[in-house]
């Protein structure tokens, strides 16, 4: 496996960037087969697709040696590689051989194989060469299949040289053309067409009268028999003896009326030109190209556009079904909301009536709460406060005693100080309570 120059690798990576769908993958596969097969070269070239459109594709080409002959091969990478398989051709450029189609090569040298037929299913979704060993590379496998088919099923057959035909003998020279002799024609005078009448030829005249046009007079053996009725023996003049021409009878023909002839004779159209074989071939080729383009367009529509349309149609059906379900659910929620709103209004009115009834009952039957919280006189209020203070001091004393028992208070002197202070306050409060009880005449209660 040889190493490619850095300039070639940089050029290859640069030319693949603008147009190719996956330039990194195409760069890796192309550079790999260039390193493995040293007889291959790379360039960009114009390729005409099945629609007749020119495409500037990457072309890998070279001469593969087989049976001491160099077979030119071409590998074209399409723009959407690897979604579409490469195109491989062999060129019929070997002298003494002809390209014969078989199961793997057509008449144009294009290579066909089941490996290419299953390319889209096998490699159409590949996005990178991660976790792919070099020996398992798709392009290397394709080259192995192609070389195996080229060795065992070669489309080139040797042609036996055919002997050249002997030269044809020279044709004899043509004889000289005979001199054409024209008869002298004398036209009858006509009162209607006197301007077209021709004068008779005199015996001493050396220049014959001008002969009528080809549409007026017919000469020859066949025409002469039809004009015997118009021949007059009395008008035959002998030519000058010095003239070397043969003697011809003078034919008298009635004067010709051109306008009458145009009215009576039907118009003869000019004959059509023969068909142009090049034009027919171009039209046939154009018809074939259009038919192929139509078939390719239909196939592309069925393979690419139709699945997308089907998917969109299914999606629209799902969205329509979802819309109908959501609309029905919203209608159901709206009806339930109206029912709950009516029920809420009813329950709110019912609760409001109940609250009004309870307020009236509370005002009529329940005592005023302030009468239980506030004493009748300030002395009683002071007595309530002192009793509450005494109970609070008593609770605090019990809490300090509990903390001391569980060992929470480490300083015993501090504990004794707080206890003595609480006892003094509690005693003072107790004295005030007893004094107020005596003033109010209430019974004393031991705490």
For each residue, the residues with C-beta under 8 A, 3 or more apart:
1: 35 36
2: 35 38
3: 35
4: 8 9 31 34 35
5: 8 9
6: 9 10
7: 10 11
8: 4 5 11 12 34 42
9: 4 5 6 12 13 31
10: 6 7 13 14
11: 7 8 14 15
12: 8 9 15 16 27 30 31 42 58
13: 9 10 16 17 23 27
14: 10 11 17
15: 11 12 18 44 58
16: 12 13 19 20 23 26 27 30 58
17: 13 14 20 23
18: 15
19: 16 56 79
20: 16 17 23 26 58 77 79 80 81
21: 79 80 81 83
22: 25 26 81 82 127
23: 13 16 17 20 26 27
24: 27 28 128
25: 22 28 29 81 82 126 127 128 129
26: 16 20 22 23 29 30 58 77 81 82
27: 12 13 16 23 24 30 31
28: 24 25 31 32 129
29: 25 26 32 33 81 82 129 137 138 139
30: 12 16 26 27 33 34 42 58 60 77 139
31: 4 9 12 27 28 34 35
32: 28 29 35 36 134 137 139 140
33: 29 30 36 37 40 60 75 139 140 143
34: 4 8 30 31 37 40 41 42 60
35: 1 2 3 4 31 32
36: 1 32 33 140 143
37: 33 34 40 62 143
38: 2
39: 62 63 64 65
40: 33 34 37 60 61 62 75
41: 34 60 61 62
42: 8 12 30 34 58 59 60 61
43: 58 59 61
44: 15 56 57 58 59
45: 56 57 59
46: 54 55 56 57
47: 54 55 56 57 59 76 87
48: 52 53 54 55
49: 52 53 55
50: 292 293 296
51: 293 296 297
52: 48 49 289 293
53: 48 49
54: 46 47 48
55: 46 47 48 49 79
56: 19 44 45 46 47
57: 44 45 46 47 76 77 78 79
58: 12 15 16 20 26 30 42 43 44 76 77
59: 42 43 44 45 47 74 75 76
60: 30 33 34 40 41 42 74 75 76 77
61: 40 41 42 43 72 73 74 75
62: 37 39 40 41 72 73
63: 39 70 71 72 73
64: 39 70 71 73 147 150
65: 39 68 69 70 71
66: 69 71 150 151 154
67: 154
68: 65
69: 65 66 94 97 156
70: 63 64 65 94
71: 63 64 65 66 90 91 94 150 156
72: 61 62 63 90 91 93
73: 61 62 63 64 88 89 90 91 146 150
74: 59 60 61 88 89 90 91
75: 33 40 59 60 61 86 87 88
76: 47 57 58 59 60 86 87 88 89
77: 20 26 30 57 58 60 81 86
78: 57 81 84 85 86 87
79: 19 20 21 55 57
80: 20 21 83 84
81: 20 21 22 25 26 29 77 78 84 86
82: 22 25 26 29 85 119 123 124 126 138
83: 21 80 120 124
84: 78 80 81 119 120 124
85: 78 82 116 119 120 142
86: 75 76 77 78 81 139 142
87: 47 75 76 78 110
88: 73 74 75 76 110 111 142 146
89: 73 74 76 108 109 110 111
90: 71 72 73 74 99 105 109 111 150 155
91: 71 72 73 74 109
92: 97 98 99 109 156
93: 72
94: 69 70 71 97 156
95:
96: 158 159 161
97: 69 92 94 156 157 158 159
98: 92 156 157 159
99: 90 92 105 107 109 155 156
100: 155 156 157
101: 105 106 107 155
102: 105 153 155
103: 112 153
104: 111 112 113 149 153 155
105: 90 99 101 102 109 110 111 112 153 155
106: 101 109 110 112
107: 99 101
108: 89
109: 89 90 91 92 99 105 106 155
110: 87 88 89 105 106
111: 88 89 90 104 105 116 146 149
112: 103 104 105 106 116 117
113: 104 116 117 145 146 149
114: 117 118
115: 118 119 141 142 145
116: 85 111 112 113 119 142
117: 112 113 114
118: 114 115 121 122
119: 82 84 85 115 116 122 123 124 138
120: 83 84 85 123 124
121: 118 124
122: 118 119 138
123: 82 119 120 126 138
124: 82 83 84 119 120 121
125:
126: 25 82 123 129 138
127: 22 25
128: 24 25
129: 25 28 29 126 132 137
130:
131:
132: 129 136 137
133: 136 137
134: 32 137 140
135: 140
136: 132 133 140 141
137: 29 32 129 132 133 134 140 141
138: 29 82 119 122 123 126 141 142
139: 29 30 32 33 86 142 143
140: 32 33 36 134 135 136 137 143 144
141: 115 136 137 138 144 145
142: 85 86 88 115 116 138 139 145 146
143: 33 36 37 139 140 146 147
144: 140 141 147 148
145: 113 115 141 142 148 149
146: 73 88 111 113 142 143 149 150
147: 64 143 144 150 151
148: 144 145 151 152
149: 104 111 113 145 146 152 153
150: 64 66 71 73 90 146 147 153 154
151: 66 147 148 154
152: 148 149
153: 102 103 104 105 149 150
154: 66 67 150 151
155: 90 99 100 101 102 104 105 109
156: 69 71 92 94 97 98 99 100
157: 97 98 100
158: 96 97
159: 96 97 98
160:
161: 96
162:
163:
164:
165:
166:
167:
168:
169:
170:
171:
172:
173:
174:
175:
176:
177:
178:
179:
180:
181: 245 246 248
182: 208 211 219 248
183: 219 248 249 250 251
184: 201 208 209 237 248 250 251
185: 198 209 211 212 217 250 251 252 253
186: 198 199 200 201 209 235 250 251 252 253
187: 196 197 198 199 212 252 253 254 255 256
188: 197 252 253 254 255
189: 194 197 255
190: 193 194 196 197 254 255
191: 194
192: 257
193: 190 196 197 255 256 257
194: 189 190 191 197 255
195:
196: 187 190 193 255 256 257 258
197: 187 188 189 190 193 194 255
198: 185 186 187 209 210 212 255
199: 186 187 209
200: 186 209 235 237 250 252
201: 184 186 205 208 209 237 250
202: 205 237
203: 237 238 239 240
204: 240
205: 201 202 208
206: 240 243
207:
208: 182 184 201 205 211
209: 184 185 186 198 199 200 201
210: 198
211: 182 185 208 217
212: 185 187 198 216 217 253 256
213: 216 217
214: 217
215: 261
216: 212 213 253 256
217: 185 211 212 213 214 253
218: 222 223 226 227
219: 182 183 223 224
220: 223 224
221: 224 225
222: 218 225 226
223: 218 219 220 226 227
224: 219 220 221 227 228
225: 221 222 228
226: 218 222 223
227: 218 223 224 230 231 251 253
228: 224 225 231
229:
230: 227 251 252 253 254
231: 227 228 249 251 252
232: 235 236 252
233: 236
234:
235: 186 200 232 250 252
236: 232 233 249 250
237: 184 200 201 202 203 250
238: 203 247
239: 203 243 245 247 248
240: 203 204 206 243
241:
242:
243: 206 239 240
244:
245: 181 239 248
246: 181
247: 238 239
248: 181 182 183 184 239 245
249: 183 231 236
250: 183 184 185 186 200 201 235 236 237
251: 183 184 185 186 227 230 231
252: 185 186 187 188 200 230 231 232 235
253: 185 186 187 188 212 216 217 227 230 256
254: 187 188 190 230
255: 187 188 189 190 193 194 196 197 198
256: 187 193 196 212 216 253 261
257: 192 193 196 260 261
258: 196 261 262
259: 262 263
260: 257 263 264
261: 215 256 257 258 264 265
262: 258 259 265
263: 259 260
264: 260 261
265: 261 262
266:
267:
268:
269:
270:
271:
272:
273:
274:
275: 279 280
276: 279 280
277: 280 281
278: 281 282
279: 275 276 282 283
280: 275 276 277 283 284
281: 277 278 284 285
282: 278 279 285 286
283: 279 280 286 287
284: 280 281 287 288
285: 281 282 288 289
286: 282 283 289 290
287: 283 284 290 291
288: 284 285 291 292
289: 52 285 286 292 293
290: 286 287 293 294
291: 287 288 294 295
292: 50 288 289 295 296
293: 50 51 52 289 290 296 297
294: 290 291 297 298
295: 291 292 298 299
296: 50 51 292 293 299 300
297: 51 293 294 300 301
298: 294 295 301 302
299: 295 296 302 303
300: 296 297 303 304 305
301: 297 298 304 305 306
302: 298 299 305 306
303: 299 300 306 307
304: 300 301 307 308
305: 300 301 302 308 309
306: 301 302 303 309 310
307: 303 304 310 311
308: 304 305 311 312
309: 305 306 312 313
310: 306 307 313 314
311: 307 308 314 315
312: 308 309 315 316
313: 309 310 316 317
314: 310 311 317 318
315: 311 312 318 319
316: 312 313 319 320
317: 313 314 320 321
318: 314 315 321 322
319: 315 316 322 323
320: 316 317 323 324
321: 317 318 324 325
322: 318 319 325 326
323: 319 320 326 327
324: 320 321 327 328
325: 321 322 328 329
326: 322 323 329 330
327: 323 324 330 331
328: 324 325 331 332
329: 325 326 332 333
330: 326 327 333 334
331: 327 328 334 335
332: 328 329 335 336
333: 329 330 336 337
334: 330 331 337 338
335: 331 332 338 339
336: 332 333 339 340
337: 333 334 340 341
338: 334 335 341 342
339: 335 336 342 343
340: 336 337 343 344
341: 337 338 344 345
342: 338 339 345 346
343: 339 340 346 347
344: 340 341 347 348
345: 341 342 348 349
346: 342 343 349 350
347: 343 344 350 351
348: 344 345 351 352
349: 345 346 352 353
350: 346 347 353 354
351: 347 348 354 355
352: 348 349 355 356
353: 349 350 356 357
354: 350 351 357 358
355: 351 352 358 359
356: 352 353 359 360
357: 353 354 360 361
358: 354 355 361 362
359: 355 356 362 363
360: 356 357 363 364
361: 357 358 364 365 366
362: 358 359 365 366
363: 359 360 366
364: 360 361
365: 361 362
366: 361 362 363
367: 371 372
368: 371
369: 372 373
370: 373 374
371: 367 368 374
372: 367 369
373: 369 370
374: 370 371 381
375: 378 379 380 381 383 384
376: 380
377: 380 381
378: 375 381 382
379: 375 382 383 436 439 440
380: 375 376 377 383 384 440
381: 374 375 377 378 384 385
382: 378 379 385 386 436
383: 375 379 380 386 387 433 436 437 440
384: 375 380 381 387 388
385: 381 382 388 389
386: 382 383 389 390 429 432 433 436
387: 383 384 390 391 433
388: 384 385 391 392
389: 385 386 392 393 429
390: 386 387 393 394 426 429 430 433 447
391: 387 388 394 395 447
392: 388 389 395 396
393: 389 390 396 397 422 425 426 429
394: 390 391 397 398 426 447
395: 391 392 398 399
396: 392 393 399 400 422
397: 393 394 400 401 419 422 423 426
398: 394 395 401 402
399: 395 396 402 403
400: 396 397 403 404 409 415 418 419 422
401: 397 398 404 405 419
402: 398 399 405 406
403: 399 400 406 408 409
404: 400 401 407 408 409 412 415
405: 401 402
406: 402 403
407: 404 410
408: 403 404
409: 400 403 404 412 414 415
410: 407
411: 414 415
412: 404 409 415 416
413: 416 417
414: 409 411 417 418
415: 400 404 409 411 412 418 419
416: 412 413 419 420
417: 413 414 420 421
418: 400 414 415 421 422
419: 397 400 401 415 416 422 423
420: 416 417 423 424
421: 417 418 424 425
422: 393 396 397 400 418 419 425 426
423: 397 419 420 426 427
424: 420 421 427 428
425: 393 421 422 428 429
426: 390 393 394 397 422 423 429 430
427: 423 424 430 431
428: 424 425 431 432
429: 386 389 390 393 425 426 432 433
430: 390 426 427 433 434 447
431: 427 428 434 435
432: 386 428 429 435 436
433: 383 386 387 390 429 430 436 437
434: 430 431 437 438 444
435: 431 432 438 439
436: 379 382 383 386 432 433 439 440
437: 383 433 434 440 442 443 444
438: 434 435 441
439: 379 435 436
440: 379 380 383 436 437
441: 438
442: 437
443: 437
444: 434 437
445:
446:
447: 390 391 394 430
